[in-house]
Amino acid sequence: MQRVIPFSTEDPNAPPELGPREFAQIRKLMEARTGVHLTEAKGALVMARLGRRLRELRLRSYRDYMAHLDAHPAEEIAELVDRLLTNETRLFREGWQFDFLEQTIVPLWRKEAGASLDRSLRIWSAACSTGEEPASLAAVMDARFPVSEGYRVTILATDLSSRALAAARTLTFPIARGQDIPPSYARYFEDVRPDRMRLRASSSRLIRFEPMNLLAPSVPAASFDLILCRNVLIYFTRETKRQVIDHMWRALKPGGFLFVGHAESLVGVIEGQRPVKPAIYLKPLSVRS
């Protein structure tokens, strides 16, 4: 079997070589714990992200690392997951979906609120990474559903990575990740350093962060008006994707919306889905959760 990472061992500064056996073990562990399926093409990514960990532990090979993993599973598996999960994103990513939220969903929600006494809205930002998605949602909701008008908005932001969640809870981001912020929402962010910005406190209060594994989410049925699970499903096998989306479909209220990434589709994954736009799905009112 061909080696996954063909680095030369003659270079003393080269990272340890990741062999097929160790890569297969890492792939199996990641899929079992997170549902993320690492393809053969991800070998270089695994080696790049774990190479520094091996240096920190003063280990000479991935065989030694797997032995360390077996000896310290509680601490090291969490470290492995943190380092391999992709956490790169930006504020108001997939801007056309935020346009749909503002132009279609917001007027619908305001109309429904005007016809009832219930002015509570719940949103779930699943796999929220370092917090850019929930921060973007909070700015929109703070602007369109102010507390002064009696609205009660809750944004649940979850991620499996403790490292990502620790960064997300600060709601502070590199200035470079704010280039897509629409001018109308710029006032909901403030500069804290020449290279950093932060979501303002009035919007931050809408967000609650929690660690959560999408394979077994602890959320009640029919509890969310909007769920976002974007650019995550592409890392799952078809069966794992079906399992994750089934949980989310149950958690979504009838009449609620589910956003996925632009390259993702639910066709053939869940029954009763109705795409209203590519990567935007509506749960019909007649479908039970």
C-alpha positions in Angstrom: 0.0 0.0 0.0 1.3 3.4 -0.9 2.4 5.7 1.9 0.0 8.5 2.6 2.6 11.2 3.2 5.8 10.5 1.2 8.2 12.9 3.1 11.8 12.1 3.0 13.2 10.9 6.3 16.6 12.2 5.4 15.7 15.7 6.3 16.1 16.1 10.1 13.7 19.0 10.1 10.9 17.2 8.3 7.9 16.1 10.4 7.5 12.4 11.2 6.1 10.4 8.3 2.4 9.4 8.7 2.1 5.8 7.6 -1.1 4.2 6.3 -1.7 2.1 9.4 -1.6 5.1 11.8 -3.6 7.2 9.3 -6.3 4.5 9.2 -6.4 4.4 13.0 -6.8 8.2 13.2 -9.5 8.1 10.5 -11.4 5.4 12.3 -11.2 7.3 15.6 -12.3 10.6 14.1 -15.3 9.1 12.4 -16.4 7.2 15.5 -16.1 10.3 17.8 -17.2 13.1 15.5 -18.7 11.6 12.3 -16.1 13.4 10.3 -14.8 11.1 7.4 -11.2 11.8 6.5 -10.5 10.9 2.9 -7.1 9.7 1.7 -6.5 13.2 0.4 -6.6 14.5 4.0 -3.4 12.8 4.9 -1.3 16.0 4.5 -3.8 17.9 6.5 -3.6 15.4 9.4 0.2 15.4 9.4 0.4 19.2 9.3 -2.0 19.7 12.2 -0.6 16.9 14.4 3.1 17.4 13.6 3.3 20.2 16.2 1.6 18.0 18.7 4.2 15.3 18.2 6.9 17.9 18.8 5.2 19.1 22.0 5.1 15.6 23.3 8.7 14.9 22.1 7.6 11.9 20.1 9.6 10.6 17.1 6.9 8.9 15.2 3.1 8.5 14.7 3.5 5.0 16.0 4.7 6.5 19.3 1.8 9.0 19.1 -0.8 6.2 18.8 0.8 4.5 21.8 0.5 7.8 23.7 -3.1 8.1 22.6 -3.9 4.6 23.9 -2.2 5.4 27.2 -4.0 8.8 27.7 -7.3 8.5 25.9 -9.3 11.0 28.0 -7.0 13.9 27.4 -5.4 13.1 24.0 -8.5 12.2 22.1 -10.0 15.6 22.9 -6.7 17.2 21.8 -6.7 15.2 18.6 -10.3 16.3 17.8 -9.5 19.9 18.5 -6.5 20.0 16.2 -8.2 18.2 13.3 -11.5 19.9 13.1 -11.6 22.7 10.6 -12.4 26.0 12.3 -11.8 28.7 9.7 -14.7 31.0 8.8 -15.7 34.6 8.6 -18.5 37.0 9.6 -21.6 37.0 7.3 -20.2 34.1 5.3 -22.6 33.0 2.5 -24.0 36.5 2.4 -26.9 35.5 0.1 -28.3 33.3 3.0 -28.2 36.3 5.3 -30.0 38.3 2.6 -32.7 35.6 2.6 -32.9 35.8 6.4 -33.4 39.5 6.3 -35.6 39.9 3.2 -37.8 36.8 3.6 -37.6 35.2 7.0 -37.5 38.4 9.1 -40.7 39.8 7.6 -42.4 36.4 8.0 -41.4 36.2 11.7 -42.5 39.8 12.4 -45.9 39.1 10.8 -46.4 35.9 12.8 -45.4 37.7 16.1 -47.9 40.4 15.4 -50.7 37.8 15.1 -49.8 36.1 18.4 -48.6 36.8 22.0 -45.5 34.8 21.5 -42.5 36.9 20.6 -39.8 34.3 21.3 -37.4 33.1 18.6 -34.8 30.4 18.8 -31.9 29.8 16.4 -29.3 27.0 16.5 -25.9 27.7 15.0 -24.6 24.1 14.9 -20.8 23.6 14.5 -20.4 27.3 15.2 -16.6 27.1 15.0 -14.9 30.3 16.4 -18.2 32.2 16.6 -18.5 34.2 13.4 -21.8 32.7 12.4 -23.6 33.3 15.7 -22.1 36.7 16.0 -23.5 37.6 12.5 -26.9 36.2 13.4 -26.9 38.2 16.7 -26.3 41.4 14.8 -29.2 40.8 12.5 -31.6 39.7 15.3 -30.6 42.6 17.6 -31.4 45.0 14.8 -34.7 43.4 13.6 -36.1 42.0 16.8 -35.2 44.5 19.6 -35.9 43.7 23.3 -37.7 47.1 23.5 -40.4 45.6 21.3 -40.9 42.6 23.5 -38.9 40.1 21.5 -37.0 37.3 23.2 -34.3 35.9 20.9 -32.0 33.0 21.9 -29.1 31.8 19.7 -27.7 28.5 20.7 -24.1 28.2 19.4 -22.6 24.7 19.6 -19.4 23.0 18.6 -17.5 19.8 19.4 -14.1 21.5 19.6 -13.4 23.0 23.0 -10.6 25.1 21.5 -13.0 26.6 19.0 -15.7 27.3 21.6 -13.1 29.0 23.9 -12.3 31.4 21.0 -16.0 31.8 20.1 -17.0 32.8 23.6 -14.8 35.9 23.4 -16.9 37.1 20.3 -13.7 38.8 19.2 -12.4 38.3 15.6 -9.6 39.4 13.3 -10.5 42.5 11.3 -9.8 40.5 8.1 -12.8 38.2 8.9 -15.2 41.2 8.9 -14.8 42.2 5.3 -18.2 40.8 4.4 -20.2 42.7 7.1 -22.9 44.7 5.4 -22.6 48.4 6.1 -26.0 48.4 7.9 -24.6 46.0 10.5 -21.1 47.5 11.0 -22.3 49.4 14.1 -22.9 46.2 15.9 -19.2 45.5 16.0 -16.5 47.6 17.6 -12.7 47.7 17.1 -10.8 46.6 20.2 -7.3 46.7 18.7 -6.0 47.7 15.3 -6.3 44.1 14.1 -9.3 42.8 16.2 -13.0 43.5 16.4 -15.7 42.5 18.8 -19.5 42.0 18.8 -21.1 44.7 20.9 -22.6 43.7 24.3 -26.2 44.4 23.2 -26.0 41.7 20.6 -23.7 39.3 22.6 -26.4 38.7 25.2 -28.5 36.8 22.7 -25.9 34.0 22.3 -25.5 31.0 24.5 -22.5 28.7 23.9 -22.5 25.0 24.6 -20.3 22.0 23.7 -22.2 19.5 21.6 -21.6 16.5 19.4 -23.8 16.5 16.3 -24.0 12.7 16.4 -26.0 12.9 19.7 -27.3 16.5 20.2 -29.1 17.3 23.4 -31.8 19.5 22.0 -35.6 19.1 22.4 -37.9 18.4 19.4 -39.6 21.2 17.6 -37.7 23.9 19.5 -36.0 26.0 16.8 -37.3 28.5 14.2 -34.0 28.4 12.3 -31.1 25.9 12.3 -27.8 26.5 10.5 -25.5 23.6 9.8 -23.3 25.0 7.1 -20.1 23.5 5.5 -20.1 20.6 7.9 -22.1 17.9 6.1 -19.4 17.6 3.4 -17.1 15.9 5.9 -19.7 13.2 6.7 -20.5 9.9 5.0 -24.0 9.6 3.6 -25.2 7.6 6.6 -23.7 10.0 9.1 -25.2 12.9 7.3 -28.6 11.2 7.4 -28.2 10.7 11.2 -27.2 14.3 11.8 -29.9 15.8 9.6 -32.6 13.6 11.2 -31.7 15.0 14.6 -31.9 18.6 13.3 -35.1 18.0 11.4 -36.7 16.8 14.6 -35.4 19.8 16.5 -36.8 22.2 13.9 -40.4 23.6 14.4 -42.9 23.0 11.6 -42.6 26.1 9.4 -38.9 26.5 10.4 -35.9 26.8 8.1 -32.7 24.8 7.8 -29.6 26.4 6.2 -26.8 24.1 4.9 -23.6 25.0 3.0 -23.7 26.1 -0.6 -22.1 22.8 -1.8 -24.4 20.6 0.4 -27.8 19.1 -0.4 -30.5 17.2 1.5 -31.9 15.4 -1.5 -32.4 11.8 -0.6 -31.2 12.5 3.0 -34.4 13.4 4.8 -38.1 12.9 4.0 -40.4 15.9 4.0 -37.7 18.4 3.1 -38.7 21.3 0.8 -36.0 23.4 -0.7 -37.0 27.0 -1.1 -33.6 27.9 -2.5 -30.4 26.0 -3.0 -29.1 25.1 0.5 -32.2 26.5 2.2 -35.0 24.1 3.4 -38.4 24.7 4.8 -40.0 22.2 7.2 -43.7 22.1 6.1 -46.3 23.0 8.7 -48.1 19.6 8.1 -45.0 17.6 9.0 -44.7 16.4 12.6 -41.4 16.8 14.4 
